[in-house]
Amino acid sequence: MSDWHKSSYSGGSNECVEVREHSAGADVRDTQNRELGQLSFVSKDWVALLSALRHIDE
């Protein structure tokens, strides 16, 4: 499993999320509240979420 990294969608603020991609999908957590756990996405849902976020910028 990969290491956690700051999401490129977080911009430069201190209010960001971290992402950890893996073969089954990805996990997402709030950087400031790591102790609250994470959201886990299976691969097809992760791809769909990223696609939807990319279309917001268009």
Contact map, one row per residue, 1 for C-alpha under 8 A:
1110000000000000000111100000000000000000000000000000000000
1111000000000000000111000000000000000000000000000000000000
1111100000000000000110000000000000000000000000000000000000
0111110000000000011110000000000000000000000000000000000000
0011111000000000011100000000000000000000000000000000000000
0001111101000001111000000000000000000000000000000000000000
0000111111000001111000000000000000000000000000000000000000
0000011111100000000000000000000000000000000000000000000000
0000001111100000000000000000000000000000000000000000000000
0000011111111011100000000000000000000000000000000000000000
0000000111111001000000000000000000000000000000000000000000
0000000001111100000000000000000000000000000000000000000000
0000000001111111000000000000000000000000000000000000000000
0000000000011111000000000000000000000000000000000000000000
0000000001001111100000000000011100000000000000000000000000
0000011001101111110000000000011100000000000000000000000000
0000011001000011111000000001111000000000000000000000000000
0001111000000001111100000001111000000000000000000000000000
0001111000000000111110000111100000000000000000000000000000
1111100000000000011111000111000000000000000000000000000000
1111000000000000001111101110000000000000000000000000000000
1100000000000000000111111100000000000000000000000000000000
1000000000000000000011111000000000000000001000000000000000
0000000000000000000001111100000000000000011000000000000000
0000000000000000000011111110000000000001111111000000000000
0000000000000000001111011111000000000001111001000000000000
0000000000000000001110001111100000000111100000000000000000
0000000000000000111100000111110000000111000000000000000000
0000000000000000111000000011111011001110000000000000000000
0000000000000011110000000001111111000100000000000000000000
0000000000000011110000000000111111000000000000000000000000
0000000000000011000000000000011111000000000000000000000000
0000000000000000000000000000111111111000000000000000000000
0000000000000000000000000000111111111100000000000000000000
0000000000000000000000000000000011111000000000000000000000
0000000000000000000000000000000011111100000000000000000000
0000000000000000000000000000100011111110000000000000000000
0000000000000000000000000011110001011111000000000000000000
0000000000000000000000000011100000001111100000000000000000
0000000000000000000000001111000000000111110000000000000000
0000000000000000000000001110000000000011111011000000000000
0000000000000000000000011100000000000001111111000000000000
0000000000000000000000111100000000000000111111100000000000
0000000000000000000000001000000000000000011111110000000000
0000000000000000000000001000000000000000111111111000000000
0000000000000000000000001100000000000000111111111100000000
0000000000000000000000000000000000000000001111111110000000
0000000000000000000000000000000000000000000111111111000000
0000000000000000000000000000000000000000000011111111100000
0000000000000000000000000000000000000000000001111111110000
0000000000000000000000000000000000000000000000111111111000
0000000000000000000000000000000000000000000000011111111100
0000000000000000000000000000000000000000000000001111111110
0000000000000000000000000000000000000000000000000111111111
0000000000000000000000000000000000000000000000000011111111
0000000000000000000000000000000000000000000000000001111111
0000000000000000000000000000000000000000000000000000111111
0000000000000000000000000000000000000000000000000000011111
